[in-house]
Amino acid sequence: MKIGFIGTGVMGTGIINNLLAHHHDIIVFNRTAAKADSVLEHGAKWAETPAKLTEQSDIIITMVGFPQDVEEVYFGDNGIFSALHKGQTIIDMTTSSPALAKKIGQQAELLGVKALDAPVSGGDIGAQNATLTIMVGGDQPTFTNLKPLFQQIGHSAHYFGTYGSGQNAKMANQIMIAGTMTGLTEMLVYAKAAGLDLQTVLKTLSEGGAANWSMENYVPRILKDDYTPGFFAKHFLKDLRIALDEARQMQIDLPSTRLATQLYDNLVNQQGLGDDGTQALIKLWWKS
C-alpha cells in the first residue's frame, strides 16, 4: 500500500517505522527535512511538498504539532487538498480541534474522498512498540476497512461517530491524563518532603489502587532526571486548551483541567520548558 505520512516527529517516526516493517511503500514530508533522516534511512521516500506526497499516495496520514499546522498542511497552497482525487483516504492523527476535523471531513466529502480523524494515546513508547490506542471519527465503513492498518501501529482502535468524534474522545483522554500528571507530580513532591525513598514509593503505589500509566512510565524518567519528550509539554498545553474551549461550548466547567492548564502554561510560557516532556511539570517544584 502506498502511504503518505506528513510529520516525522517523536510520534510520527515510531508509527512510520512500524508501517515500514509491514512492507508498505511510505512517502514522507516534514517541515524540517532533517527530522525525516531516520525514517529515510529505514526505507521511506521523500516528497518536496504535501501536494507532491498526496499525488503519489493511496492513503495520506498527518501527525503534526498544532491545529494551525493541520490547517496549513490540508488547506495551504501546496497542501493535501490541492492534489487530492477520488478514491484516496485522508487520516489526521494529530490531536487537534473537533471543529477542524469536521471542516476537513466536509471538504473531503466535496472531493469524493474518505476522511478520518484518528488521534492516538500511548506516547513515544506506544508509537515505537505499536501499542497505541487510536480514537476514530469520520466515515465508518472506511474505519472498518482500515482496521487491519490500525492494528499494525496500535493495540486497539475504537470508532466514536462522525467527523470530530475521534478528537472529542482524545480530549476526554487528555482530561484524564491531566489529572494523573498533576497527581504524580504532587505525589513525588509530598513523598520527597516526607523523606520517603522514592523508588520504594513508586513500587508500592504501582502495586495498589494508585497505579496508572502516567506514573509507571514517567516517574522512572523523573527519578533519572530524564525530561526528554515522550510527549512535548507544549503540545499537552495545546491539548488542554482545546479541551477547555470545547467544554466552554458545551457549557460545562472542568476546574481540575483548568488548574492543570495553568500549571502547564507556567511550565511552557514562563519557565520556557515547552520542549521538555510532560513529566517536566515536576520542575515547578524541583530544580534540576
Buried (B, 14 or more C-beta within 10 A) or exposed (E): EBBBBBBBBBBBBBBBBBBBEBEBBBBBBBBEEEBBEEBBEEBBBBBEBBBBBBBBBEBBBBBBBBBEBBBBBBBBEBBBBBBBEEEBBBBBBBBBBBBBBBBBBEBBEEEEBBBBBBBBBBBBEBBBBBBBBBBBBBBBEBBEEBEEBBBEBBBEBEBBEBBBBBBBBBBEBBBBBBBBBBBBBEBBBEBBEEEEEBEEBBEEBEEEEBEBBBBEBBBEBBBEEEBEBBBBBBBBBBBBBBBBBBBEEEEEEBEEBBEBBEBBBBBBEEBEBBBBBBBBBBBBEEEE
